Amino acid sequence: MKKIPLLSALCIAALFVRCTPCVPGEPEPIVITFEDTSQSSLANSIYGDNLYDESYTPYVHDPTGMTFGYAFSSFEYEGYVYSSWNGIVLSQWTDMYTEGYSNQCSVFYRDPETGFGGHGNSATFALAYLGTDAVISFQDPEKEMSFLTLFVANSTYTALSMIQGDMFCKTFSYEDKDWLKLTFTGHDKEGIVTGTTDFYLADFRTPESGGVVTSWQKVDLTPLGHVHSITFSMKSSDTGAYGMNTPAYFCLDNIIVENYPL
């Protein structure tokens, strides 16, 4: 039988498992875990009180210059001040039981041994609330990189609204073939779309579908190609006259990018 050199065999295997580069001298992929964050870049409660008073500091991954968009706004009406936010913030909250908007900063996952909510037994994860500022991009307007994978999970607010229903949202069921789809869209430095990829945070479309996602799941981002920014959109089977009824939140962690900035 013809023998294959060990290095060649390893490279062939890498094509199937997308392991780290096997060619000597190539840099290892970069993994953004969020564990290096400061306290000012963490939601300070399950509600995220500091997201509404301009004290939250948006997270930046210094080695790559990768930014995670966040914006705060407020207005006064009839003597009352109203505040809101959208974007991507960091959190360590793992309350899987409190329903509703007051628990918007928890992930619907908790490691049974450590009690942590991040992927791979880590403490910190990112939480996205969709809006115009929920964007991953680079500080350098000319920089593009190839995103390989990341992990996603449901927020508790979103998960419980689908599992139990609430005053705004229906209970998801196989009878109704319900679903919640998250779409990642890549953009190059000129703003041109480079590709998209979808992931179902809930899927009741067939009897074999997995229902509501209750753990961290890997998403392949290689279809996006080389990108300067990534935006997000969500669609749900529970949609009314004013748009999606399902809360537009999800969690992400452990973003892996090739160490080849363009």
Buried (B, 14 or more C-beta within 10 A) or exposed (E): EEEEEEEEEEBEEBEEEEEEBBEEEEEEBBBBBBEEBEEEBBBBBBBBEBBBEEEBBBBBBEEBBBBBBBEBEEEEEEEEEEEEBBBBBBBBBBBBEBBBEEBBBBBBBBBEEEEBBBBEEBBBBBBBBBBEBBBBBBEEEEBBBBBBBBBBBBBBBBBBBBBEBBEEBBEBEBEEEBBBBBEBBBBBBEEEEBBEBEBBBBBBBEEEBEBBBBEBBEBBBEEBBBBBBBBBBBBBBBEEEEEBBBBBBBBBBBBBBBBBBE
